[in-house]
Amino acid sequence: MDRKQILDSLKAEMIETLQKVLRFETVTTDALPGMPFGKNNADCLAYVLKKGEEMGFKSYNCDNYAGHLDFAADDKNAEVFGVLGHLDVVPVTEGWIAPPFGGEIIDGKIYGRGTMDDKGPMIACLYAAKALKMSGFRPRRTLRLIFGCDEENNMACIKYYKTKVKMPDLAISPDGDFPVINVEKGIYAMELDVGKVSDAVLDISAGSRTNVVPDLCTALVDKSLDLKPLEKFNVEVKEADGRIQLLTRGKSTHGAMPHTGVNATWEMFRALSACLPDDKTLAFVAEKMCRDVNGKAWGFPLEDEVSGKITHSIGVVSLKNGNLKIKLDVRYPVTYKDSFVAEAMKKNSIDSFKIEEGHIKQPLHVDADSPLVKGLLEVYNKEMSCDAKPIAIGGGTYSRMLPMCVAFGPSFPGDTQVIHEINEYVSIDRLMQMAHIYLEAFAKMCG
């Protein structure tokens, strides 16, 4: 059998392995001794590394921050081609048609948190490497699969790993889109103090992660508040303990693509502002932050030809001592500096607006004419019988952790966006298709 046939013969095993990996609830939790991101993340990493060892790959566990599997070249001084992915996932909310940590198959689709981000793609890469090894392939470059355990927070896993291990000479991250992503916008995760709100608002709450668009927002308001303006809004009203609870619902999605979801906070802030028209803080949020995701209403519609428009997305909302706190996910064009973005934002905000804290990931731009990008495009276009070009995204992958790395899959053009959403899934056909693309990419880049 050739390598493609070998990979096809591994289909059932690959699906079973993915299902087992999906059953580890790898939402990062508080650190335990020797387990910096919690027990589940450490156990999942151990399982994957053991699986790789059984396939004949050499494993390395970097103190449960991350780990890797090597398909080693004969030359010990050979370059390393890396595959950077992650085993941790974002939290889940209610409404799934199958257990989010079950790996259940329904109508040819495997359901579970991480099926596309990023467990599914990394298992596809693992079995592509296994098929390549079984075919008798002798790599010119060492193929190294690197599994991080905290990508969804601040990539502490790979930051630590970099202090212990020399990073690959060139690499891909199967954590974006096909055909090839050679441009990633800058990421500015902001913690904002917007200002005081009316005493009639007792609490506002939404979201759990900055980079996830919330699908539910709740507020508690004083019973004396006139709720007649709510008739114009899609707000659920409940009474409890002499107070009024308001609920608004939306559709969750990745904070890098806020236009693909419905942010539940928008309707809430508009509704509250209508009930409290003299509240400057609520009016500012409703009119500036909840009208579009590209900074147009806010007054800074930044854009460039390389990476497109800025996006901003409310991820987490809370009320602390009467002050409105918002965690905001900003993805800014590669030709702008983070300091310029912050100043433009403050210039167009109310006086009470403060950026209390900011976590910045610098933009990525790998030349479209580089051998890495051209080689991967050649593989993709041959496998898909097309003539695709590299693209830019707002998402943040491990790619920006080293100079010569690009995101390569797993999402295909035109497919439904399911990453960070309820009922995340990967179709078995797409899983096999991406595995075949990775198989040929490994053969080309390591041959």
Secondary structure by P-SEA (a helix, b strand, c coil): ccaaaaaaaaaaaaaaaaaaaaacccccccccccccccaaaaaaaaaaaaaaaaabbbbbbccccccccccccccccbbbbbbbbbccccccccccccccccccccccccccccccccaaaaaaaaaaaaaaaaaccccccbbbbbbbccccccaaaaaaaaaccccccccccccccccccccccbbbbcccccccccccccbbbbbccccccccbbbbbbccccccccccccbbbbbbcccbbbbbbbbbbcccccccccccaaaaaaaaaaaaccccaaaaaaaccccccccccccccccccccccbbbbbbcbbbbcccbbbbbbbbbbcccccaaaaaaaaaaaccccccccbbbbbbbbbcccccaaaaaaaaaaaaaacccccccccccccccccccbbbbcccccccccccccccbbbbbaaaaaaaaaaaaaaaaaaac
